[in-house]
Amino acid sequence: MSMKRPLILFMFISTIIASEKPILESMLPPNPFVIPAEQVEEILQASGLEVEELLVQLIPIAQSFARPPISNYKVGVSALGKSGNIYLGVNLEFLGLPLNSTVHGEQFLIANARNHGETEIVAVAISAAPCGHCRQFFNEMDTSGKLQILIPNVPPKSLSSFLPEAFGPKDLGLETNLLTKPDQCPLFNEESPLVEKALQAAFSSYAPYTESKSGIAIQAVDGKVYMGSYLENAAFNPGISPLQTALVAFVADLREYEEISEVVLVEQKGAKVSQKATTKALLRKVAPKAKFYTELREF
């Protein structure tokens, strides 16, 4: 999949592709939050688009799934992973809660890719320039500033041009990054399958700065379970809580919040940071009828 189409042609196509949206939608899977590599190739061949053009064309499709009841500002993000898969991201806002509970579209994108085992993001297309918070989260993937960021009608830029003199995992002596594949998770042999999943999510946390692992398991009314791990960044900006990461998985499966029936939070015993209070506050807003309980464990 080439990323080398001339810049002028790229910018011209990005202004007209909106008219082709229905054609593209007919090629997408019913749930476009993850488009498998083989289907990406089929779409490129059938449409004649280059991959960077496809990413830009997916922006308005992603925006249609955004949930911003406070700002009414819909963010759409699409990204190409090293695997060849394409992932979508959208912003989530929660009425009655502080803005730090918001999941930015770029954060959703990163969590969505990580939830599906992606180890590297090659290029990202965004409806508008990423905020400083999200630039820092992109940097946590340790792309050495080479990540290509595509914005409609703007020349493609590398992450380093958006975030000069960046501070990231390597500056704190880390050899891993946000998308490093977690170690093989052990079997915990819990009586409760929901606790077992929450333990797995906690074990897979990216918490190298506080060393405070935590994980969430959400059970839907139909019994399906969604997992979320705590994700941090080197700048010590607010991380992505395990509930936020689990809600990314939930929304990416086209579910509604009222379908949440039960939630369990597992936290590391003696951790410097606790997710319990913020989890209760967010859950009370999105799914007030859901059962919620916590477990403390040693890892």
C-alpha positions as CSV (number, residue, x, y, z in Angstrom):
1,M,0.0,0.0,0.0
2,S,1.8,3.1,-1.2
3,M,2.0,6.3,0.8
4,K,3.8,8.2,-2.1
5,R,1.1,9.8,-4.2
6,P,2.1,13.4,-5.1
7,L,1.0,15.9,-2.5
8,I,-1.0,18.1,-4.9
9,L,-3.1,15.1,-6.0
10,F,-3.6,14.0,-2.4
11,M,-4.9,17.4,-1.4
12,F,-7.2,17.6,-4.5
13,I,-8.7,14.2,-3.8
14,S,-9.3,15.0,-0.2
15,T,-11.6,17.8,-1.2
16,I,-13.8,15.7,-3.4
17,I,-13.9,12.4,-1.7
18,A,-16.9,13.3,0.4
19,S,-19.1,12.8,-2.7
20,E,-17.9,9.2,-2.9
21,K,-18.9,8.4,0.7
22,P,-21.9,6.2,-0.1
23,I,-19.8,4.1,-2.5
24,L,-17.2,3.6,0.1
25,E,-19.8,2.7,2.8
26,S,-21.1,-0.1,0.6
27,M,-17.5,-1.7,0.6
28,L,-17.1,-1.5,4.4
29,P,-17.9,-4.3,6.9
30,P,-21.1,-3.8,9.0
31,N,-18.9,-2.6,11.8
32,P,-16.2,-0.4,10.4
33,F,-14.3,0.2,13.6
34,V,-11.8,-2.5,12.5
35,I,-11.3,-3.2,8.8
36,P,-9.2,-6.3,8.3
37,A,-6.1,-6.0,6.1
38,E,-7.5,-8.3,3.4
39,Q,-10.6,-6.2,3.2
40,V,-8.5,-3.0,3.1
41,E,-6.7,-4.4,0.1
42,E,-10.0,-5.3,-1.6
43,I,-11.3,-1.7,-1.1
44,L,-8.1,-0.2,-2.5
45,Q,-8.2,-2.3,-5.5
46,A,-11.9,-1.8,-6.2
47,S,-11.8,2.0,-5.6
48,G,-8.5,2.8,-7.1
49,L,-7.6,4.9,-4.0
50,E,-4.2,5.1,-2.3
51,V,-4.3,4.1,1.3
52,E,-3.8,7.7,2.5
53,E,-6.8,8.8,0.5
54,L,-8.9,5.9,1.9
55,L,-7.9,7.0,5.5
56,V,-9.1,10.6,4.8
57,Q,-12.3,9.3,3.2
58,L,-13.0,7.3,6.3
59,I,-13.0,10.4,8.5
60,P,-16.7,11.4,8.0
61,I,-17.7,7.8,8.4
62,A,-16.0,7.7,11.8
63,Q,-17.5,11.0,12.8
64,S,-21.0,9.6,12.4
65,F,-20.3,7.3,15.4
66,A,-19.0,10.1,17.7
67,R,-20.9,10.7,21.0
68,P,-20.2,14.4,22.0
69,P,-23.3,15.5,24.0
70,I,-21.4,18.5,25.6
71,S,-19.6,20.1,22.7
72,N,-21.5,18.6,19.8
73,Y,-18.2,18.6,18.0
74,K,-17.7,15.3,16.3
75,V,-14.1,14.0,15.9
76,G,-13.3,11.3,13.4
77,V,-10.0,9.4,13.2
78,S,-8.8,6.5,11.1
79,A,-5.4,4.8,11.2
80,L,-3.4,2.2,9.3
81,G,-1.7,-0.3,11.5
82,K,1.5,-2.2,10.6
83,S,-0.7,-5.3,10.4
84,G,-2.5,-3.7,7.4
85,N,-5.7,-3.3,9.4
86,I,-7.5,0.0,9.5
87,Y,-9.0,1.3,12.8
88,L,-11.5,4.1,13.5
89,G,-11.7,6.4,16.5
90,V,-14.3,8.9,17.8
91,N,-14.7,11.2,20.7
92,L,-16.9,10.3,23.7
93,E,-18.2,12.9,26.1
94,F,-20.2,12.4,29.3
95,L,-22.8,14.8,30.5
96,G,-22.4,16.0,34.1
97,L,-18.8,14.9,34.5
98,P,-15.5,17.0,34.2
99,L,-13.9,17.2,30.8
100,N,-11.1,14.9,31.9
101,S,-13.6,12.0,31.6
102,T,-13.7,12.7,27.8
103,V,-12.2,10.1,25.5
104,H,-10.6,12.0,22.7
105,G,-11.0,10.5,19.2
106,E,-7.2,9.9,19.0
107,Q,-7.3,8.1,22.4
108,F,-10.2,6.0,21.2
109,L,-8.2,5.1,18.1
110,I,-5.1,4.1,20.1
111,A,-7.2,2.0,22.6
112,N,-9.2,0.4,19.8
113,A,-6.0,-0.6,18.0
114,R,-4.4,-1.9,21.2
115,N,-7.5,-3.8,22.1
116,H,-7.0,-5.7,18.8
117,G,-3.4,-6.5,19.3
118,E,-1.9,-3.8,17.0
119,T,1.8,-3.2,17.6
120,E,2.4,-0.1,15.5
121,I,0.4,2.7,13.8
122,V,1.8,3.8,10.5
123,A,-0.5,6.7,9.5
124,V,-3.4,8.6,11.0
125,A,-6.1,10.7,9.4
126,I,-7.9,13.2,11.6
127,S,-10.8,15.6,11.1
128,A,-8.7,18.4,12.6
129,A,-5.2,18.8,14.0
130,P,-4.7,16.8,17.2
131,C,-4.7,18.6,20.5
132,G,-1.5,18.7,22.6
133,H,-2.9,15.9,24.9
134,C,-3.4,13.6,21.9
135,R,0.0,14.4,20.4
136,Q,1.5,13.2,23.6
137,F,-0.4,10.0,23.5
138,F,0.7,9.4,19.9
139,N,4.3,10.0,21.1
140,E,3.7,7.2,23.7
141,M,3.6,4.7,20.8
142,D,7.3,5.6,20.3
143,T,7.1,6.1,16.6
144,S,10.3,8.2,16.7
145,G,8.3,11.1,15.4
146,K,7.8,9.4,12.0
147,L,4.0,8.8,12.4
148,Q,2.3,10.4,9.4
149,I,-0.7,12.6,10.3
150,L,-3.2,13.4,7.5
151,I,-5.7,16.3,7.8
152,P,-8.0,17.1,4.9
153,N,-6.7,20.0,2.8
154,V,-3.5,20.1,4.7
155,P,-0.1,18.7,3.6
156,P,0.8,15.5,5.4
157,K,3.0,16.0,8.4
158,S,5.0,13.8,10.7
159,L,4.3,13.7,14.4
160,S,7.6,15.4,15.1
161,S,6.4,18.5,13.3
162,F,3.4,18.6,15.6
163,L,5.4,17.7,18.7
164,P,8.9,19.1,18.5
165,E,11.4,18.3,21.3
166,A,9.1,15.5,22.3
167,F,9.3,13.7,25.7
168,G,8.4,10.1,25.7
169,P,9.1,6.6,27.0
170,K,12.7,6.5,26.1
171,D,13.4,9.7,28.0
172,L,12.3,7.8,31.1
173,G,14.5,4.8,30.3
174,L,11.7,2.5,29.0
175,E,12.2,0.0,26.3
176,T,8.5,-0.7,25.9
177,N,5.8,1.6,24.7
178,L,2.0,1.9,24.6
179,L,1.6,-0.6,21.8
180,T,4.2,-3.1,22.9
181,K,2.5,-6.5,23.0
182,P,1.9,-7.4,26.7
183,D,3.5,-10.5,28.2
184,Q,1.5,-13.7,28.0
185,C,-1.2,-13.4,30.6
186,P,-1.4,-16.1,33.2
187,L,-4.5,-18.1,34.0
188,F,-5.9,-16.8,37.2
189,N,-8.5,-19.7,37.6
190,E,-11.2,-17.4,39.1
191,E,-14.6,-18.7,39.9
192,S,-16.1,-15.6,38.3
193,P,-15.4,-15.3,34.6
194,L,-15.9,-11.6,34.9
195,V,-13.2,-11.2,37.5
196,E,-11.0,-13.4,35.4
197,K,-11.4,-11.0,32.5
198,A,-10.8,-8.0,34.7
199,L,-7.6,-9.6,36.0
200,Q,-6.4,-10.2,32.5
201,A,-7.1,-6.6,31.6
202,A,-5.2,-5.4,34.7
203,F,-2.2,-7.6,33.9
204,S,-2.1,-6.0,30.4
205,S,-2.1,-2.4,31.7
206,Y,0.4,0.1,30.4
207,A,1.3,1.7,33.7
208,P,5.1,2.1,33.7
209,Y,5.1,5.5,35.5
210,T,2.8,4.8,38.5
211,E,3.2,1.0,38.4
212,S,-0.5,0.9,39.4
213,K,-2.1,-1.7,37.2
214,S,-5.8,-1.9,36.9
215,G,-8.4,-3.4,34.7
216,I,-12.1,-3.5,34.0
217,A,-14.5,-6.1,32.7
218,I,-17.9,-5.0,31.5
219,Q,-20.7,-7.5,31.0
220,A,-23.5,-6.6,28.7
221,V,-27.1,-7.7,29.1
222,D,-26.6,-10.5,26.6
223,G,-23.6,-11.8,28.6
224,K,-20.9,-10.6,26.3
225,V,-17.8,-9.3,28.1
226,Y,-15.6,-6.3,27.2
227,M,-12.2,-5.6,28.8
228,G,-10.3,-2.4,29.4
229,S,-6.8,-1.7,30.7
230,Y,-5.3,1.4,32.3
231,L,-3.1,3.4,29.9
232,E,-0.6,6.1,30.9
233,N,1.7,8.6,29.2
234,A,5.1,10.0,30.0
235,A,3.9,13.5,30.4
236,F,1.7,12.4,33.4
237,N,-1.3,13.9,31.6
238,P,-4.6,12.2,32.6
239,G,-4.3,8.6,31.5
240,I,-7.0,6.5,29.8
241,S,-8.8,4.8,32.7
242,P,-9.7,1.1,32.5
243,L,-13.4,2.0,32.3
244,Q,-12.7,4.4,29.4
245,T,-10.7,1.7,27.5
246,A,-13.5,-0.8,28.1
247,L,-16.1,1.7,26.9
248,V,-14.0,2.1,23.7
249,A,-14.4,-1.6,23.2
250,F,-18.1,-1.4,24.0
251,V,-18.8,1.5,21.6
252,A,-16.6,-0.1,19.0
253,D,-19.0,-3.1,19.1
254,L,-21.9,-0.6,18.4
255,R,-23.4,-1.1,21.8
256,E,-25.4,1.4,23.9
257,Y,-24.4,2.3,27.5
258,E,-27.7,1.1,28.9
259,E,-26.8,-2.4,27.8
260,I,-24.2,-2.5,30.6
261,S,-25.3,-4.9,33.3
262,E,-22.3,-5.5,35.5
263,V,-18.8,-4.1,35.9
264,V,-15.8,-5.3,37.9
265,L,-12.7,-3.3,38.6
266,V,-9.5,-5.1,39.6
267,E,-6.7,-3.0,41.1
268,Q,-3.2,-3.7,42.2
269,K,-3.0,-4.0,46.0
270,G,-1.0,-1.1,47.5
271,A,-1.0,0.9,44.2
272,K,-0.1,4.6,44.2
273,V,-3.1,5.4,42.0
274,S,-6.7,4.1,42.4
275,Q,-9.4,4.1,39.8
276,K,-12.3,3.3,42.1
277,A,-13.7,6.8,42.7
278,T,-13.6,8.0,39.1
279,T,-14.9,4.6,37.8
280,K,-17.9,4.9,40.1
281,A,-18.6,8.5,39.0
282,L,-18.4,7.7,35.3
283,L,-20.4,4.5,35.6
284,R,-23.1,6.3,37.6
285,K,-23.6,8.6,34.6
286,V,-23.5,6.1,31.7
287,A,-25.1,3.0,33.3
288,P,-26.6,3.8,36.8
289,K,-28.4,0.5,37.0
290,A,-25.3,-1.6,36.5
291,K,-23.8,-3.6,39.3
292,F,-20.3,-2.5,40.3
293,Y,-17.7,-4.1,42.6
294,T,-14.0,-4.1,43.0
295,E,-11.2,-6.5,43.8
296,L,-7.6,-5.8,45.1
297,R,-4.9,-8.3,43.9
298,E,-1.2,-8.6,43.8
299,F,0.6,-8.8,40.5
